[in-house]
Amino acid sequence: MDAALTLKKQVDSGAIRHYEEAQPYLEKSSLVQQLLSPLDTSVPYLLNRLIQLAEIPFSREMPIVKEWVHLLFEKSFTGAGFSFTGKSNDLLACYNAMITRVLLLLQHPNTEGIYKGIDWILQYQVVERGQVCTWEGKGILKYGGCMKATPCYIGLVKSMQALSTYIREYPQADEKIKQKLDKGLQYILEQRVYLRRSNEAPITKDILKLTYPFTYKINVIEVLLLLKENRLLKDQRCEETKQYLLSKKNKQGRWRIHKVAYPKYWIPFDSSENEYSWLNYLLIKLLD
């Protein structure tokens, strides 16, 4: 087992609480060393790498990670939120949400700037069918129309993850943030987590593929994690998805990573060689 997964288990159990205790595990981890390898620091690549690093406890304390977090903020902040170019016209719901959330998880010090990403979600993210989005940036229309009569499910889920993370980090968050999150979570439950209302087909082609960590695509694991974080996993509308996950165990009672197309510079956490240990630890915790 890689030292980073051992660290995660120790942190989850409460055995490790401070960076000084975590540091030997981080230094020993071959996965962490791969995650610290050089990469193109364009926003999409930098974001993906930081999404992965955010899964490693206390990685935010490492100097290169701090440097990358600051670089992501500087390159993506538009003044109104975050985009993959740093230009307001290119602001998309999914990227704004993912960048906002990873900046929260890795504790970027510019809290006012991060709140701009949250405020964009409050003002413009559609969480009901038939709502009109008043954002005038052209990217939302150019890249497929994130806010049509039926909002893009990826953008909606990622935005609710950002709001949920913000509330976890700032429990005294404004009531309007909690209200927006509640509406978005109800929308997700109305979809029974992953199904189209029109024909009960999966909402996206990859939503049933089991992967970890999570890219800009979404899958049922991260949606259920979001619902669990908000005490909704026992809702009957989650049952079908939980049964699907249980059905994917092999004869040895373990899950395996599904094949998907990963972005450039992506570092796999799991393989058959480590018996998909990260995925299995995550799913056992989720379904417990």
C-alpha positions as CSV (number, residue, x, y, z in Angstrom):
1,M,0.0,0.0,0.0
2,D,1.3,3.4,-0.9
3,A,2.2,5.6,2.0
4,A,-0.2,8.3,0.9
5,L,-3.2,5.9,1.3
6,T,-1.8,4.8,4.7
7,L,-1.7,8.5,5.6
8,K,-5.3,9.0,4.4
9,K,-6.5,6.2,6.6
10,Q,-4.6,7.5,9.6
11,V,-6.1,11.0,9.1
12,D,-9.6,9.6,8.6
13,S,-9.3,7.6,11.9
14,G,-8.0,10.7,13.8
15,A,-4.6,9.1,14.4
16,I,-2.8,11.9,12.5
17,R,-3.8,15.5,13.0
18,H,-0.8,17.6,12.1
19,Y,1.5,18.2,9.1
20,E,4.6,17.3,11.1
21,E,3.1,13.8,11.7
22,A,2.0,13.5,8.0
23,Q,5.3,14.6,6.5
24,P,7.2,11.3,6.7
25,Y,4.3,9.6,4.8
26,L,4.3,12.3,2.1
27,E,8.0,12.0,1.6
28,K,7.8,8.2,1.4
29,S,4.9,8.1,-1.0
30,S,5.8,7.2,-4.6
31,L,2.4,8.5,-5.7
32,V,3.1,11.9,-4.1
33,Q,6.4,12.1,-5.9
34,Q,4.7,11.4,-9.2
35,L,2.1,14.1,-8.4
36,L,4.9,16.6,-7.8
37,S,6.5,15.9,-11.2
38,P,6.7,18.9,-13.6
39,L,3.7,19.6,-15.9
40,D,2.4,22.2,-18.3
41,T,0.9,24.9,-16.0
42,S,-2.0,25.9,-18.2
43,V,-5.2,26.1,-16.1
44,P,-6.8,22.8,-17.2
45,Y,-3.6,20.7,-16.5
46,L,-2.8,22.6,-13.3
47,L,-6.4,22.2,-12.1
48,N,-6.4,18.4,-12.7
49,R,-3.1,18.0,-10.9
50,L,-4.4,20.0,-7.9
51,I,-7.7,18.0,-7.8
52,Q,-5.6,14.9,-7.4
53,L,-3.3,16.4,-4.8
54,A,-6.3,17.6,-2.8
55,E,-7.1,13.9,-2.2
56,I,-3.8,13.6,-0.3
57,P,-4.0,14.9,3.3
58,F,-1.7,17.8,4.1
59,S,-0.4,18.0,0.6
60,R,-1.4,21.7,0.7
61,E,1.5,22.3,3.1
62,M,4.1,21.3,0.5
63,P,6.0,24.2,-1.1
64,I,5.4,23.3,-4.7
65,V,1.7,22.7,-4.1
66,K,1.4,26.1,-2.5
67,E,3.1,27.6,-5.5
68,W,0.7,25.7,-7.9
69,V,-2.3,26.8,-5.9
70,H,-1.3,30.5,-6.2
71,L,-0.5,30.0,-9.9
72,L,-4.0,28.5,-10.5
73,F,-5.7,31.4,-8.8
74,E,-3.6,34.0,-10.7
75,K,-4.2,32.4,-14.1
76,S,-7.9,31.6,-13.7
77,F,-9.4,34.5,-11.7
78,T,-11.6,36.7,-13.9
79,G,-12.9,39.1,-11.2
80,A,-16.3,37.5,-11.4
81,G,-15.3,33.9,-10.9
82,F,-12.8,31.5,-12.5
83,S,-12.3,30.3,-16.0
84,F,-9.9,28.1,-17.9
85,T,-8.3,31.2,-19.6
86,G,-8.7,33.8,-16.9
87,K,-11.2,35.6,-19.2
88,S,-14.8,36.3,-18.1
89,N,-16.1,35.3,-21.6
90,D,-14.7,31.8,-21.1
91,L,-16.3,31.2,-17.6
92,L,-18.1,27.9,-17.6
93,A,-20.1,26.5,-14.7
94,C,-18.0,23.4,-14.4
95,Y,-14.6,25.1,-14.4
96,N,-15.7,27.9,-12.1
97,A,-16.9,25.3,-9.6
98,M,-14.0,22.9,-9.8
99,I,-11.4,25.8,-9.4
100,T,-13.4,27.3,-6.5
101,R,-13.6,24.0,-4.7
102,V,-9.9,23.0,-5.2
103,L,-8.8,26.5,-3.9
104,L,-11.0,25.9,-0.8
105,L,-9.6,22.4,-0.3
106,L,-6.0,23.5,-0.6
107,Q,-6.7,26.7,1.4
108,H,-5.7,29.5,-0.9
109,P,-5.5,32.6,1.3
110,N,-7.5,34.9,-0.9
111,T,-10.9,34.2,0.6
112,E,-12.5,37.2,-1.0
113,G,-11.5,36.0,-4.5
114,I,-12.7,32.4,-3.7
115,Y,-16.0,33.8,-2.6
116,K,-16.4,35.4,-6.1
117,G,-16.6,31.8,-7.5
118,I,-19.2,31.0,-4.9
119,D,-21.2,34.2,-5.6
120,W,-21.2,33.4,-9.3
121,I,-22.9,30.1,-8.5
122,L,-25.4,31.8,-6.3
123,Q,-26.3,34.4,-9.0
124,Y,-26.1,32.3,-12.2
125,Q,-26.1,28.6,-11.7
126,V,-29.5,27.2,-12.7
127,V,-30.8,24.5,-10.3
128,E,-34.3,24.1,-11.8
129,R,-35.6,23.4,-15.3
130,G,-36.9,26.3,-17.3
131,Q,-34.9,28.9,-15.4
132,V,-33.2,31.7,-17.4
133,C,-29.5,32.2,-16.7
134,T,-28.6,36.0,-16.9
135,W,-24.8,35.5,-17.2
136,E,-23.7,37.3,-20.4
137,G,-20.4,35.5,-21.0
138,K,-20.2,34.0,-24.4
139,G,-18.4,30.8,-23.4
140,I,-21.5,29.2,-21.8
141,L,-23.2,29.4,-25.3
142,K,-20.1,28.5,-27.3
143,Y,-19.4,25.3,-25.4
144,G,-22.7,23.6,-25.8
145,G,-25.0,25.8,-23.7
146,C,-24.4,25.1,-20.0
147,M,-27.7,26.8,-19.0
148,K,-30.3,25.7,-21.4
149,A,-33.9,24.9,-20.3
150,T,-32.3,21.8,-18.8
151,P,-29.0,22.8,-17.1
152,C,-25.8,20.9,-17.8
153,Y,-25.8,18.2,-15.1
154,I,-22.0,18.2,-14.9
155,G,-21.9,21.9,-14.1
156,L,-24.7,21.6,-11.6
157,V,-23.1,18.7,-9.7
158,K,-19.7,20.4,-9.6
159,S,-21.3,23.7,-8.5
160,M,-23.1,21.9,-5.6
161,Q,-19.8,20.3,-4.6
162,A,-18.3,23.8,-4.4
163,L,-21.1,25.1,-2.3
164,S,-21.0,22.0,0.0
165,T,-17.2,22.4,0.5
166,Y,-17.6,26.1,1.2
167,I,-20.2,25.4,3.9
168,R,-18.0,22.7,5.4
169,E,-15.1,25.1,5.6
170,Y,-17.2,28.0,6.8
171,P,-20.1,26.6,8.8
172,Q,-21.6,30.0,9.5
173,A,-22.0,30.6,5.7
174,D,-24.9,32.8,4.6
175,E,-28.3,31.1,4.5
176,K,-28.6,31.8,0.8
177,I,-25.7,29.5,0.1
178,K,-27.4,26.7,2.0
179,Q,-30.7,27.4,0.2
180,K,-29.0,27.2,-3.2
181,L,-27.3,24.0,-2.2
182,D,-30.5,22.4,-1.0
183,K,-32.3,23.2,-4.3
184,G,-29.4,21.7,-6.3
185,L,-29.3,18.6,-4.1
186,Q,-33.1,18.1,-4.6
187,Y,-32.5,18.4,-8.4
188,I,-29.9,15.6,-8.2
189,L,-32.3,13.4,-6.2
190,E,-35.1,14.0,-8.6
191,Q,-32.7,12.6,-11.3
192,R,-32.3,9.5,-9.1
193,V,-28.6,10.5,-9.0
194,Y,-27.7,9.5,-12.6
195,L,-30.9,9.1,-14.8
196,R,-32.5,11.3,-17.4
197,R,-36.1,12.0,-16.6
198,S,-37.2,11.7,-20.2
199,N,-36.1,8.1,-20.9
200,E,-34.3,6.9,-17.7
201,A,-31.0,6.5,-19.6
202,P,-27.7,7.6,-17.9
203,I,-27.3,11.3,-18.1
204,T,-23.7,11.1,-19.4
205,K,-21.9,8.3,-21.1
206,D,-19.3,8.1,-18.3
207,I,-21.5,8.6,-15.2
208,L,-21.6,4.8,-14.4
209,K,-17.9,4.3,-14.8
210,L,-16.1,3.8,-11.6
211,T,-13.0,6.1,-11.4
212,Y,-11.0,7.9,-8.7
213,P,-10.0,10.7,-8.4
214,F,-12.6,12.6,-10.4
215,T,-12.0,14.6,-13.5
216,Y,-14.3,17.2,-15.1
217,K,-16.5,14.3,-15.9
218,I,-18.8,13.1,-13.2
219,N,-19.6,9.6,-12.0
220,V,-22.0,8.1,-9.5
221,I,-19.4,7.8,-6.8
222,E,-18.8,11.5,-6.5
223,V,-22.5,12.3,-6.7
224,L,-23.2,9.9,-3.8
225,L,-20.3,11.4,-1.8
226,L,-21.9,14.8,-2.2
227,L,-25.2,13.5,-1.1
228,K,-23.6,11.7,1.9
229,E,-21.8,14.8,2.9
230,N,-25.2,16.4,3.2
231,R,-26.9,13.5,5.0
232,L,-29.0,12.5,2.0
233,L,-27.6,9.1,1.3
234,K,-30.5,7.3,3.0
235,D,-33.0,9.0,0.7
236,Q,-34.8,6.3,-1.3
237,R,-33.9,7.9,-4.6
238,C,-30.2,6.9,-3.9
239,E,-31.0,3.2,-3.5
240,E,-30.8,2.3,-7.2
241,T,-27.3,3.8,-7.4
242,K,-26.1,2.1,-4.2
243,Q,-27.3,-1.2,-5.6
244,Y,-25.5,-0.6,-8.8
245,L,-22.3,0.0,-7.0
246,L,-22.8,-3.2,-4.9
247,S,-23.4,-5.2,-8.1
248,K,-20.0,-4.1,-9.5
249,K,-18.1,-6.1,-6.9
250,N,-16.1,-9.0,-8.3
251,K,-16.0,-12.5,-6.9
252,Q,-13.4,-11.4,-4.3
253,G,-15.7,-8.7,-3.1
254,R,-13.7,-5.8,-4.6
255,W,-14.2,-3.1,-7.1
256,R,-12.0,-2.2,-10.1
257,I,-11.4,1.0,-12.0
258,H,-13.2,1.3,-15.3
259,K,-11.3,2.3,-18.4
260,V,-11.9,6.0,-19.3
261,A,-9.9,8.6,-21.3
262,Y,-7.8,10.6,-18.8
263,P,-6.5,14.1,-19.5
264,K,-2.8,14.8,-20.2
265,Y,-0.5,14.6,-17.1
266,W,-3.1,12.6,-15.2
267,I,-1.4,10.4,-12.6
268,P,-3.4,7.1,-11.9
269,F,-3.9,6.3,-8.2
270,D,-5.0,2.7,-8.8
271,S,-4.2,-0.3,-10.9
272,S,-4.6,-4.1,-10.6
273,E,-1.1,-4.1,-9.1
274,N,-2.4,-2.4,-5.9
275,E,-5.8,-4.1,-6.1
276,Y,-7.5,-0.8,-6.7
277,S,-6.9,0.0,-3.1
278,W,-7.9,3.7,-3.3
279,L,-11.2,3.0,-5.0
280,N,-12.0,0.2,-2.6
281,Y,-11.2,2.2,0.5
282,L,-13.4,5.0,-0.9
283,L,-16.4,2.8,-1.7
284,I,-16.3,0.9,1.6
285,K,-16.4,4.2,3.4
286,L,-19.1,5.5,1.2
287,L,-21.4,2.5,1.5
288,D,-20.7,1.7,5.2
